[in-house]
């Protein structure tokens, strides 16, 4: 998706707004892969463990990853929101597919 949208990162497009930026990121901006991975992990943890004391910290951690991407000038807010949606959506999709595959293979 990054190359399909071909969106520059904020620190490249607005170099005067983000001072002292040092990065190893060289790709395009949209969507945020770090945020997608963090929200995917939080969603999988919340699917597996239905306890608030597991789910709330997991999503707080994922949100902090998203915020860090904004703070560092690596991504725009839309990059982070779409990354979070991709992460949560892929977690629920993989869980659904996993149940379908396992249910078919288990003898009744």
C-alpha positions in Angstrom: 0.0 0.0 0.0 2.9 2.4 0.7 4.0 2.5 -2.9 0.5 2.6 -4.3 -0.3 5.8 -2.4 3.3 7.1 -2.7 2.9 9.7 0.1 6.0 11.4 1.5 6.7 11.3 5.2 6.0 14.5 7.2 9.6 15.2 8.1 10.4 15.2 4.3 7.5 17.3 3.2 7.8 19.8 6.2 11.5 19.9 7.2 11.1 23.2 9.0 8.5 21.9 11.4 10.4 18.8 12.6 13.8 19.8 13.8 16.7 17.5 14.5 15.0 14.5 12.9 17.2 11.4 12.6 15.7 8.3 11.1 16.4 5.1 9.3 13.0 5.1 7.6 13.3 5.5 3.9 10.0 4.3 2.5 6.7 6.0 2.0 4.3 7.1 4.7 0.9 5.6 4.3 -0.1 3.5 6.3 2.0 3.1 9.5 3.3 -0.4 9.7 4.6 0.1 13.2 1.1 1.1 14.3 -0.5 -1.8 12.4 1.8 -4.3 14.1 1.1 -2.8 17.5 -2.7 -2.8 17.1 -2.6 -6.3 15.6 -0.8 -7.5 18.7 -3.2 -5.7 21.1 -6.2 -7.1 19.2 -4.9 -10.6 19.3 -4.2 -10.4 23.0 -7.7 -9.0 23.7 -9.3 -11.8 21.6 -7.4 -14.5 23.5 -7.7 -13.0 27.0 -11.0 -11.3 27.7 -9.8 -9.6 30.8 -9.8 -5.8 31.1 -6.5 -5.8 32.9 -4.9 -7.4 29.8 -6.8 -5.6 27.1 -6.5 -2.0 28.4 -2.7 -2.0 28.8 -2.3 -3.7 25.4 -4.4 -1.0 23.6 -2.6 1.7 25.7 0.7 0.4 24.5 -0.5 0.2 20.9 -1.8 3.8 21.1 1.5 5.0 22.5 3.2 3.4 19.5 0.9 5.3 17.2 1.5 8.6 19.1 5.3 8.1 18.8 5.0 7.8 15.0 3.2 11.2 15.0 5.5 12.8 17.5 8.6 11.8 15.6 7.2 13.1 12.3 7.3 9.7 10.7 3.5 9.7 9.9 0.4 11.8 9.5 -2.6 11.1 11.7 -4.4 9.4 8.8 -1.4 7.0 8.4 -1.7 6.0 12.1 -5.5 5.6 12.0 -5.4 3.4 8.9 -2.5 1.4 10.3 -4.5 0.8 13.5 -7.5 -0.3 11.4 -5.4 -2.6 9.3 -3.9 -4.1 12.5 -7.2 -4.7 14.2 -8.9 -5.9 11.1 -6.1 -8.4 10.2 -6.2 -9.7 13.8 -9.9 -10.4 13.6 -9.7 -11.8 10.1 -6.9 -14.2 11.1 -8.8 -15.3 14.1 -11.9 -16.0 12.0 -9.9 -17.9 9.4 -8.1 -19.9 12.1 -11.4 -21.0 13.6 -12.8 -22.0 10.2 -9.7 -24.0 9.3 -9.4 -25.7 12.7 -13.1 -26.5 12.8 -12.9 -28.2 9.4 -9.9 -30.3 10.4 -11.2 -31.5 13.8 -13.2 -34.7 13.8 -16.8 -34.4 15.0 
